Amino acid sequence: MKLYVGNFSSDMTEDRLRDIFTPFGTPDSVRVISDRQTGQARGFGFVEFSDNAAANAAMASLDKKEIDGRPLTVNEARPINAGSSGRF
């Protein structure tokens, strides 16, 4: 299960995000989305678990949990609609 993780600070790293989720199981992948120009985290990313029980436990425990003074948003990632660029 792939989880969307949002509302974290711009100094979040993939290692730190992995550490936050590891108590629930070993994530298969962790990705922090970065700004192309500055390299800073854009405030969201993705964590993927092959174990759905671990993913659900992480989602239940970490959604709205305050990290660095900001409440995380953690929910199941939704696929991007094909053909929709999201731009106007």
C-alpha positions as CSV (number, residue, x, y, z in Angstrom):
1,M,0.0,0.0,0.0
2,K,1.3,3.4,-0.9
3,L,0.7,6.2,1.5
4,Y,0.7,9.9,0.9
5,V,2.4,11.9,3.6
6,G,1.8,15.7,3.6
7,N,2.3,18.8,5.6
8,F,5.8,18.2,6.8
9,S,8.6,20.8,7.0
10,S,10.9,21.7,4.2
11,D,13.9,20.2,6.0
12,M,12.4,16.6,6.0
13,T,14.7,14.0,4.6
14,E,13.9,10.5,3.3
15,D,16.0,9.0,6.1
16,R,14.0,10.9,8.8
17,L,10.7,10.0,7.1
18,R,11.7,6.4,7.0
19,D,12.5,6.6,10.8
20,I,9.1,8.0,11.5
21,F,7.4,5.1,9.8
22,T,9.7,2.2,10.8
23,P,8.0,1.5,14.2
24,F,5.0,0.2,12.1
25,G,7.1,-2.1,9.8
26,T,9.9,-1.8,7.3
27,P,8.8,0.5,4.4
28,D,9.6,-0.8,0.9
29,S,10.2,2.7,-0.3
30,V,10.3,6.3,0.9
31,R,10.3,9.4,-1.3
32,V,10.3,13.0,-0.3
33,I,9.3,15.3,-3.2
34,S,11.8,18.1,-3.7
35,D,11.7,21.4,-5.4
36,R,13.7,21.2,-8.6
37,Q,15.4,24.5,-8.2
38,T,16.1,24.6,-4.4
39,G,16.3,20.9,-3.6
40,Q,14.2,21.5,-0.5
41,A,11.3,19.2,0.4
42,R,8.0,20.5,-0.9
43,G,6.2,19.3,2.2
44,F,4.9,16.0,0.9
45,G,6.1,12.5,-0.1
46,F,5.2,8.9,-0.3
47,V,5.9,5.8,1.9
48,E,5.1,2.3,0.5
49,F,4.6,-0.9,2.5
50,S,4.1,-4.4,1.1
51,D,2.3,-5.2,4.4
52,N,-1.1,-3.6,4.4
53,A,-1.5,-4.1,8.1
54,A,1.6,-2.1,8.8
55,A,0.5,0.7,6.4
56,N,-2.9,0.9,8.1
57,A,-1.4,1.0,11.5
58,A,1.0,3.8,10.4
59,M,-1.9,5.7,8.8
60,A,-4.1,5.4,12.0
61,S,-1.2,6.4,14.3
62,L,0.5,9.1,12.3
63,D,-2.4,11.0,10.6
64,K,-2.7,14.4,12.4
65,K,0.4,13.6,14.6
66,E,2.5,16.7,15.2
67,I,6.1,16.5,13.8
68,D,8.2,19.6,14.0
69,G,5.2,21.6,15.1
70,R,3.1,20.5,12.0
71,P,0.3,17.9,12.0
72,L,1.1,15.3,9.3
73,T,-1.5,14.2,6.8
74,V,-1.3,10.5,6.1
75,N,-3.7,8.7,3.9
76,E,-3.7,6.1,1.1
77,A,-2.2,7.6,-2.1
78,R,-4.5,8.0,-5.0
79,P,-3.4,7.4,-8.5
80,I,-3.0,10.3,-10.8
81,N,-5.7,10.4,-13.5
82,A,-4.2,9.6,-16.9
83,G,-4.5,12.5,-19.3
84,S,-4.9,15.1,-16.5
85,S,-1.8,17.3,-16.1
86,G,-3.3,19.3,-13.3
87,R,-2.3,22.6,-15.0
88,F,-4.4,25.3,-16.5
